[in-house]
């Protein structure tokens, strides 16, 4: 579906004095049929201005252009039914993904002719041998790619890479190679996949792909890590500046230290709306490996999330030791940090963690949570959850599955602070 944006100059005069001028401003439009007055209203809503006395627009030009995600602007109806969009480059034998790394070698181990004698008449198979560098095609970096003690592909939770709400930042008209933190300020990135559309995928496999390529700045990576992004992807040769004289990798270092997977060499991001999609990029479970190709795709037209009034309450659990809380909730139970807050260094921590759709708030503040609080947490499969935590034994804790309790099979664990968490597979 065609989308529209408008370019204009504006003068805003405030009813209580003062004014604001904008030149060459650009704004998403829900349709091309809006009047100047309606565009002015969207402009004020987008900026969140109050006490406005008058708005004057000039040099109005409506153009066909993909939406950038302007705040306060209604989305146009894009899809009549859910649709999947392929975000992968095709892997072919001998192709170059990253300069200096060998291309994949694909050979036939068992041909159809060779298999003919092994099966019934007319039944044949082909088996291929693939020798491939992990950094081939569209691939994912896990923390182990950068850090020796980081999670490898086998330890990477599906909640980090599958069916993630995503925000797409269309940055093809950015006037700088480095993507700054400021481009993210007007949108919610916490708990979301952040996909950076630079348009550089048009150079994939050509020499130009590695020359003056777009990248995420150190400040941009720090902002996304601080705000709790779930995953960051880009359609460029690297999320870092590979031409930096310092030869450092601040985006990799910051994001992977925070447990945020990185997907590089995406494509077709121009087909995605700025918001309202789901993103998946799942690698195989490879132990001792940090990087490998993924099948990345987006779902457009998924049902919108429930509004805030219908969302579940978030339990607040009291904690008294940050290191014990992180070891229990993050390392053992597999939660990931959404965000954390202190009023200043050295003061109590307040932290929100997520596993799948479950959110918990952990607080060191006096009076938040009573020791011995019980939280009931739904899970899709008690057996699968039990198998997951059983692979990561926790001292003096060996929970089983109680199949006789009301509500369904339940696994109860007690955190280091006396809080009881009951993970239940509801059968009602």
N, C-alpha and C positions, 0 to 999 in steps of 0.2 A: 504494500500500500504506500502511496506517495505521502511524504510528510513535508511540512512547510515550516519555515522560519522567517522572521521579519528583521530587517536591518533599518535602523532609524537613529536620528538625533532627538534628544528630549531635554526639556527644561521643566523642572518641578519646583513650584513655589509652595512654601509651607504656610499654613494658616496662622501660625504663631511666629512667623518671621523666618528669614533664611531661604535659600534655594539650592538646587542641585542640578548640574548640567551633565549630560551624557552624550558622547559622540561616537557614532558607529556602533551603537549597542545592538546586540543580537538576542533574539528571544524565540523560543519554540512557539508554534501556533497550533491549536487543535484543528483548525481548518483555514483555508485561504480566503474565506468570505467575511472575516471580521472587519468591523468598522474601526476607524482610528480611536474612537472612544472606548471600544472594547479592548483594543490593544493597549491603550493607556491604563485601563483597569488591571490587565494582566501584568503589565510592567510594574505597577505599584505593589501588587500582590507578590510578585517575584522578589522584589527588594525588601518586602516587609516594612514599608514606610507607613508612618502614622502622621496625623495632623496635616494631611495634604490639602492645600487650598486649590491648586490648579495644576494641570499637566498639559504641556504643549509638545506635540510630536511633529517632526518634519523629516523630509527626505525618506519617507516610508517606501521600502522596497520588499515585497514578498517573494521569496525564492523557494524552489523545491530543494530541500536539504534535510538530511536525517536529524532527528531531534537530539539535543545534547542533554536533556533532562532538566530543563528550567523549572525551578521550584515554583509551586503554586499554579502551574499551567496544566489543565486537564489533558490527559493522554487521548489521542485520537484512537478510535477503534481500529486496531491493526489486523487482528486475526479473528476469523469466524469459528475456527476450531484449533485445538492445540497442534503445534507443528514442531518437528525436530530440525535443527540446523547443524550440519556437519562443520566442525571447527578444526579439522585435521588437514595437514598436508599428506598426500599419498606417499608412502615409502616405496622407492624403487631401487633396485640393485645398482650400486655404484654412485648414487647421488651424493652431493655434498650438502650437509646441513650446517655444520659449524666449521669455519676455515681451519685447516690443519688436522682435522679428524677424518679417519678413513670412512668411506661410504659402506653401506651394507653389502654383504656378499650372499646371494641367494642361489643355491644349487639344488639339484634334484638328487635326493638320497635313494628313493625308490620310484621308478617311473611307472606309468600306467601299463606299459608293455611288460615290465618286469613283474608287476603284480598279477598279471592275467593268469599265470599258472597256479596261483595260490587260492583262487576263489572260483565260484561258479561261472559258467560261461556268460560273458557280458558284464561281469562285475569286476571293476578295476578301481584302483586308488593311486594317488600320487602323494608322496611324502617328501617334504623339502627340508633342507638344512639351511638355517639362517644364521650368519655370523654378523653381529650388529653391535655397534657402540651404543652405550646407553643414551648418549646425546645425539639421537637421530630422529628426524621428523619432528612432530609435535610431542614434546616430552615434559615430564614432571620432575622437579628437584625436591627431594625430601631433605630434612635436616642433616641426615648422614652424608649427603653430598658435600657439605661444608664442614661439618663437625664430627669428629671421631666418635663421640658419645651420643650423637643425635639419632633420632628415630630413622631406621631404614625403611625401605618400601614394604617390608613384611610387617613392621610395627605401625605403619600409617593407618589411622582409623578411617573407615569409610565416611564417617561424619565430616571429615576434613576435605573430601574430594568428590562426594556424590550428592546430587540433588540439592545443590546450594542455591539459596536466593542470590541473585547477582546484580551488580550495578556495572553498566558499560559506560566508559568514558570515551566519547568520540573526540579524538585529539588530532585529527588529520590537518587541521588548520592552525595548530600550535606554532608559534614563531620561534621556538627554541627546541633544541634536541632533548634537553633534560626536562622531564615531567616534574613540575614542582608540587609541593604539598598543597599549595593553595587551590589547585584545581579540584581537590576533594572536599573542600570546606562546606560546600552547599548541599552535600548529600550524606545520608546515613550509610556508613561502610561497616559498622560493627556487625559481626556475624555473617558477613556477606562475602561472596567471591567478587573481587574487583578486577575487571577486565579492561585492559588499556588498548584501545583501538588507535593505532598510529598510521595504518595503511602501508607499513613497511613490508608486509607480506607479499606485496607485488614484486619485490626483488628476490624472492626466495630462490635459492640455488644459483643465483647470478653473482658475479664479483661485487656488484653494487650493494648487495645485502649486508656486507660487513663494513661498509664505508659510511661514516657519519650517520650511523643508525640512531633512532630515538632510544631513550633509556629512562629509567626511574631514578630520580635524584636521591641522594642520601636522606635529605629532609623528607621527601615523599615517602620513602620506605619507613622512616621513623614514625611518621604520622599514621600510616596504615597499621603498623605494629601496635602503636599506643592505643589506637581506636578499636583494635581487636578484629581486623579483617580475617576471614577464614582461609582465604586463598587469594593469590595475586597472579594474573596471567597477562601476557603481552604478545603482540603479533610481530615482534622484532627479533633480531639475531640474539639478543641477550637483554636481560632486565637491567644489567649494569652497562656502563660505558666501557666497551672493550678497547677504546682508543685513549683512555685516560693515562697520562704519563706516570701517575702514581701506581698503576697496575693493581689498584685495590678493587674490592668488590663490595661496596657498602650496602647495596640493596640485598644481595644474597646474604651477607653476614647478618644484617638486621632482621630480615624476615625469617630466615631459617632458624636463627637463635630464638625467635619467638614461637617456633613451631608452625609457621605459616608456609605451606607448600607453594612452590612457584611453577607455573606452566609457561614455557617459552615456545615461540614459533607457532602461535595460533594463526588461524586464517578465517576469512569470512565474517569477521566481527562487524563489518559494515551492514550485514543483514539483520543485526540485532537491534531492538529498541534500547533506549538508555536504561530502562528499569522494567521490572515486572517479568523477569525470566528466571529459569532454573538452569544451573550449570553443573556438568559432570565431567570429570577427567580422571579415570581410574587406571592405575598401572597394575601389573601382576604382582602377587606377593612374592618378592624376591628377597631372601635373607642376605644381609651383607652387601646390598646394592643401594645406592642413593639416587640414581637417575635412570629412567627408562621411558620409552614411548608410551603414550596413552591414547585412548579413544576419547577425544573431547567433543562434547556436543552441548547444545542448549535447547531447552524446551520453551517455546514461545506460546503464549495463550493459556498457560496454566491457570487454574482458578486462583483468584487473589487471596492473600492471607486474611484471616478473620480480623475484624477491626478490634481496636484495643479493648472495647467494652466486653468482648466475648472471649478474650484470652485467659488462660489459666493464671491463678495467683502464683507468685514466685516466693517460695519459702526463704526465710532469712535464718541461717544457722550460725550460731556463735562459735568462733575459733579463738584459740589462745596462742597459737604458735604458727607463724606463716610457713616455715619450712615443713612442719608436719602436715599442714593442710595441703600444700602443693604435692607432697609425696603421696598422700592418700587420694585426693580428688583427681589430680592430673595424671600421675604416673600409674596408680593402681586402678582407679575406676574409669580412667580414659576421658575425663572431662577436659575441655579446652577453655582457656580464659577468653571471655568476651571483652571485658574491660576491668580495670582496677583503678582505685582512687585513694589518695591520701591528701589531707589538707596541706601538709608539707612533710618533707623528709623526717622520718622518725616517729610520726604520728600513726595511729591505728590504720590498718588496711581494711578497705571494703572492696570486695572482688566479686564479679559475676562470672559464673562458669556455665558451660553448656555441654551436654552430650545429646546428640540428635536434637529432639525438640524439647528436652528437659532443661530448664534453667534453675540454678540455685544461686543465692546470694550468700557469700561467706563474709562474716564481719568480725573484726577484733574490737569493735566499739563496745564500751560498757553498756549493758542493757539490751543489746541486740541479740535475741535468741536466748533461750533458757537451756542450760545443760540437760541433756536427755530428751530434747525435742525429737519427735518422730515425723518423718516425711515419707509419704506414699508416692512412688514414682512408677508410672506405667512403662512397660517395655513390650516390644513386639514378640519377643521370644525369650522366656526365662532360661531355656537351655543354652541359647546362643550367648546370652549375657554371662551366664555362669562359666561357659567355656572360655570366654574372653578374659575374665578376671582370674580364672584358674591358671592361665598361662603366665600371670605376673603375681606370684605368691606374695602375700603381705604378712609381716611378722605377727604371730599369735592370732591369725584370722583365717579360718578355713570354712567359709560359709557353704551350706548346701542348699538344695531346693526343697522347700516345704510345699507339698502338693495338697495338703489337707486344710489350709487356711481359707477363710472366706475370701472370695474375690478371684482366686486363681493361684497357680503356682507362684511362689514368692521366695525371693532371696533377700535375707536381712543381713546387713553389715552395720557395724558400729564404728564411727570415726574416732580418732584419737581424743575427741572432746566429749564423748558420751552421747552424741547424736545418733539416732537410729534411722537408717535409710532402708526402706522396704521396696525393692524392685519387683513389681508384680505384673505377670502376664494375665490380663483380665480375660476371664472366660464368660462373663455375663453379657 
